[in-house]
Amino acid sequence: MSGEPRAGDPAPDPAPGPTALPGPAPAGEPVTITVCPDGPLLVRGGYELLDGDDRPIDPGRATVALCRCGASSIKPFCDGSHKRARFRAR
């Protein structure tokens, strides 16, 4: 029996590659929150993002931009609507 695949064998699971979306950094990593002028909050590091019922939200990436203006159609994430809404931080 050789290790060669045969016709009809299922394809092996692909290894995560550079196109895989990383999640937040490990829990021990420091969290940084950067306030963008008149824009979102950028969150980096070992954060955990939870909804209003304390259920985890998978951000799909290591750095997330959280909406501050309230106009985003993908809340809690920023979609750039602050520009159209002319959001200004006070």
Secondary structure, DSSP 8 states (H G I E B T S, - for coil): --SS--TT---------TTS---S--TTS--EEEE-TTS-EEEESS---B-TTS-B---SSSSEEE-SSS--TTTTB--SHHHHTT----
